[in-house]
Amino acid sequence: MGKEIERRFLVKDGLTFDAWNKISICQGYFPCSNPSIRIRISMPNSPSLLASTGTGTITIKSKDTGFTKHEFEYQVPPKEAEEILLLYCDKRIITKNRHLIKLGNHIWEVDEFTGLNYGLTIAEVELSSENEEIEMPDWIDEEITGISKYSNHSLALKNEKTWKNS
């Protein structure tokens, strides 16, 4: 069984990152909530999010239980991922630029959201156990692990920036 253990944080406004890799991501969600099912197209350093190159994945995730979720992820040809996204995800779509930052023994994924969620930046770090110690970067604001309004699935369902004022 696949498991993902991660912690998530808001990032302080106005920061730039010394990232060794940047990925543009477009992902959409199927009309179900538990588990959440998403289709994703990832394009390294690309301005175009819907294209026949890049990587396509479909992921099935359980709802949060602490820091741990069940997660199953499978490769999908990118052209098929694009077709699935357009056919089944309707308006449940988010776009973001992901920066990968190595800090200590961990790789931090810092997502700068674009589109409707522009202005929101979230960092997450995957762990090998819920009790694992992590070095906290100075650009971390507050922890949002388990706060559903900040999940990618919730952000894709919103028609307004509800994360901003609540």
PyMOL commands that set and color helices and strands:
alter all, ss='L'
color gray80, all
select helices_A, chain A and resi 78-88+115-117+148-150+152-157+162-165
alter helices_A, ss='H'
color red, helices_A
select strands_A, chain A and resi 3-11+21-29+36-44+55-61+68-76+93-103+106-113+121-126+140-143
alter strands_A, ss='S'
color yellow, strands_A
deselect
rebuild
show_as cartoon
